[in-house]
């Protein structure tokens, strides 16, 4: 079991470009969560998805950020027109449908905006 | 408001000394508390949860609803315990599963 897979591990973008971060949940897990960790800060919840559904996006910035978890393929966190303040580590976690709140984390994707 | 507070950013102790990593929470519902740990160059992983009431790697944590605390304790720290520790609160929405609210994290440094 490969666990939660995130790619790319490191992504460098210039201001105004788009960033796409991908997350494949653990086998058998149908719930995906995205967290952001800004420098010197803790993990901040962004969004919680199940297949083809956004369950809770209360932590997502109102503009430029979107997330999806299609029927086939990984979950994608998309950041349009990136700014320097988007530089952070983005962590994905997954959980089984019956395992409330016990999350398995990926290694994270580190986004650097120049 | 749902909040987790870890007041110490860094806790430095000598090997063999007792350790207590503080965690306080704010939640109007029935709390579910967790401790996650991130060792150097490794992924964030679950250390223990209050429901299990177990000891992992010598660590224990007791949920104190009166003080709204879930402090992590170990009687004798080891160098391999050096890591970043996050306290997390499980909150539930309308669905059965919910999300985790994390504290800021505490770096534990165990000196030889």
Interface residues (C-beta under 8 A of the other chain):
Chain A: X3 X31 X33 X35 X41 X42 X43 X44 X45 X48 X55 X56 X91 X95 X97 X98 X99 X100 X101 X102 X103 X104 X105 X106 X107 X108
Chain B: X6 X32 X34 X36 X43 X44 X45 X46 X49 X86 X90 X92 X93 X95 X96 X97 X98 X99 X100 X101 X102 X103 X104 X105
